[in-house]
Amino acid sequence: FQELRSKFPSFPWTSYKSPMAFSPDGLYFAIELEYPFRQVAVCNVVTGQIQKRLPAMSSEMTALSFSADAQFLLGGDNSGVIKLWDLGNNDEVPHAWLTTSTSAVSAISFDEAGELLATSSDNGTASITKLLEDNQIWTEFTQTGRFSTHAFVHNSKSLIYATGDPSLELWNYDTNDKSKYQ
C-alpha cells in the first residue's frame, strides 16, 4: 500500500485505512475514496488512473474483493452490509446485497466460479452464500475474535482462514470437517 502511495502521490488516498483489492489478472486495484465524495475507485495498477467510479456504501468500507473474471467487485462495510457491483455497467447489481450481521465485515471473497461468496465478520462468524440466489448454505461460528483473512481452496469445497491466534484453519464446508495448522 505504501508503495502505491509513493508511486502515485497525487492520487486521492483516504485518510483512514481503506481496504484494497487487486484484480486476479493484476491489472487493477480497487479502493474506497473519500474525496471529492465517498466512492469506490477501480484503478490501473501501472498508471494509478481511475478507470471506474462506483457508488460508495453507506458506511465505511472494511473489505473488497474482485471476482475471478474481474467482472464483479464485492464490498463489505462496518455495519455488516455487503454490496455487489457489476464493473461492466459501473453500478450496483440491483437487490444483490446481503447483511451478514450487525458486526463489521472483516473479509469477503468469491469462489473460482463466482457462484459462492465467503464472508467473515468481526463477531467471529463465517458463512458461505450462493451469491445469485441469496441463499445462505452454511454458517459457522468458530471463534470470538476477528477472521483476518480467508480464501476458497481450489476444487475442494474448503475455505482456509486465519484465526485470532497465530494459526490457520481449513474448513470443509461440505462435510464440516476442520483442520488447524500452527
C-alpha positions in Angstrom: 0.0 0.0 0.0 2.8 2.4 0.9 4.5 1.7 -2.4 1.3 2.7 -4.3 1.0 5.9 -2.2 4.6 6.9 -3.0 4.2 5.9 -6.7 1.0 8.0 -7.1 1.3 10.9 -4.7 -1.4 13.0 -6.3 -3.9 10.1 -6.1 -6.9 11.0 -3.7 -6.0 8.4 -1.0 -8.3 8.1 2.0 -7.3 9.4 5.4 -8.2 6.1 7.1 -7.1 2.6 6.5 -9.2 1.7 3.5 -9.5 -1.8 2.2 -7.8 -2.6 -1.2 -8.3 -5.4 -3.6 -6.3 -6.4 -6.7 -7.9 -8.0 -9.7 -6.8 -11.6 -10.4 -5.0 -10.5 -13.6 -3.0 -7.9 -11.6 -4.1 -5.0 -13.9 -6.4 -3.2 -11.5 -6.8 -2.3 -7.9 -10.0 -1.1 -6.1 -10.1 1.2 -3.1 -12.6 3.4 -1.4 -12.0 7.2 -1.8 -13.5 10.0 0.2 -12.6 13.0 -2.0 -14.4 14.8 -3.6 -17.1 12.4 -2.3 -17.2 8.9 -1.0 -16.9 6.4 -3.8 -15.2 3.2 -4.9 -12.5 3.6 -7.5 -11.1 0.9 -9.8 -7.7 2.0 -10.9 -4.9 0.9 -13.3 -2.0 -0.6 -11.3 0.6 0.8 -13.7 -0.6 4.4 -14.0 -2.9 4.8 -11.0 -5.5 6.3 -13.3 -9.1 5.8 -12.1 -10.9 3.6 -14.7 -14.3 3.3 -13.0 -16.1 5.2 -10.2 -18.7 3.3 -8.3 -21.3 4.5 -5.7 -19.9 4.1 -2.2 -21.5 2.1 0.6 -23.5 3.9 3.3 -20.9 3.1 6.0 -17.1 2.9 6.0 -15.8 0.0 3.9 -13.9 -2.8 5.6 -13.4 -5.4 2.8 -13.1 -5.6 -1.0 -12.8 -8.5 -3.4 -12.8 -9.0 -7.2 -14.4 -12.0 -8.9 -12.1 -14.4 -10.7 -13.0 -12.9 -14.1 -12.8 -9.3 -12.7 -16.3 -8.5 -13.9 -17.7 -8.0 -10.4 -16.5 -6.3 -7.2 -17.7 -7.1 -3.7 -17.6 -4.5 -0.8 -18.3 -5.0 2.8 -18.7 -2.3 5.5 -18.5 -1.8 9.2 -22.3 -2.2 9.6 -22.3 -5.8 8.2 -23.6 -4.9 4.7 -22.2 -6.4 1.5 -22.8 -5.0 -1.9 -22.0 -6.3 -5.4 -21.0 -4.1 -8.3 -21.1 -5.0 -11.9 -17.9 -3.5 -13.4 -19.3 -3.7 -16.9 -22.0 -1.2 -16.2 -20.3 0.7 -13.3 -23.2 0.2 -10.9 -24.6 -1.9 -8.1 -26.3 -5.1 -9.1 -29.9 -4.4 -8.1 -31.0 -6.3 -5.0 -27.6 -8.1 -4.8 -26.7 -7.1 -1.2 -26.6 -9.1 2.0 -26.4 -8.2 5.6 -24.1 -10.6 7.4 -24.7 -9.4 10.9 -24.6 -6.2 12.9 -20.8 -6.7 13.1 -18.3 -5.3 10.6 -17.3 -7.5 7.6 -13.7 -8.4 8.1 -13.2 -10.4 4.9 -15.1 -11.3 1.7 -14.2 -13.5 -1.3 -15.6 -15.2 -4.3 -15.0 -18.8 -5.2 -13.4 -19.5 -8.6 -16.7 -20.0 -10.4 -18.2 -16.8 -9.0 -21.1 -18.7 -7.6 -20.3 -18.7 -3.9 -19.4 -15.9 -1.5 -17.5 -16.3 1.7 -17.9 -13.7 4.4 -16.4 -13.2 7.8 -17.4 -10.8 10.5 -15.8 -9.2 13.5 -18.1 -11.2 15.7 -16.3 -14.5 14.7 -18.9 -15.6 12.1 -18.0 -17.1 8.8 -20.6 -18.0 6.2 -20.8 -19.4 2.7 -23.6 -18.0 0.5 -24.8 -18.9 -3.0 -24.4 -15.4 -4.4 -27.0 -15.1 -7.1 -29.7 -16.9 -5.2 -29.0 -15.0 -1.9 -29.3 -18.4 -0.3 -27.0 -18.9 2.7 -26.0 -22.6 2.7 -23.7 -22.7 5.7 -22.9 -20.6 8.7 -20.1 -21.4 11.1 -19.3 -20.0 14.5 -15.8 -20.8 15.3 -14.2 -18.1 17.4 -14.8 -14.9 19.3 -12.1 -12.9 17.5 -11.8 -11.5 14.1 -11.1 -13.5 11.0 -8.3 -11.5 9.4 -8.5 -13.1 6.0 -9.8 -16.2 4.1 -9.8 -17.8 0.7 -11.5 -20.6 -1.1 -9.2 -23.6 -1.8 -9.2 -24.7 -5.4 -11.6 -27.7 -6.2 -12.0 -28.7 -2.6 -15.2 -27.2 -1.1 -13.0 -25.8 1.6 -12.2 -22.4 3.0 -8.9 -21.6 4.6 -8.8 -18.7 7.1 -6.5 -17.0 9.6 -7.8 -17.1 13.2 -7.2 -14.7 16.1 -4.2 -16.8 17.3 -1.2 -17.4 15.0 -2.7 -20.3 13.1 -4.7 -21.2 10.0 -7.8 -23.4 9.8 -9.0 -25.4 6.8 -12.8 -25.8 6.9 -14.5 -28.2 4.5 -18.0 -26.6 4.4 -19.5 -29.6 2.7 -18.6 -32.1 5.5 -17.9 -29.5 8.3 -14.5 -31.1 8.9 -11.8 -28.7 10.3 -8.0 -28.9 10.4 -5.9 -26.5 12.3 -2.3 -25.6 11.3 0.1 -23.7 13.6 
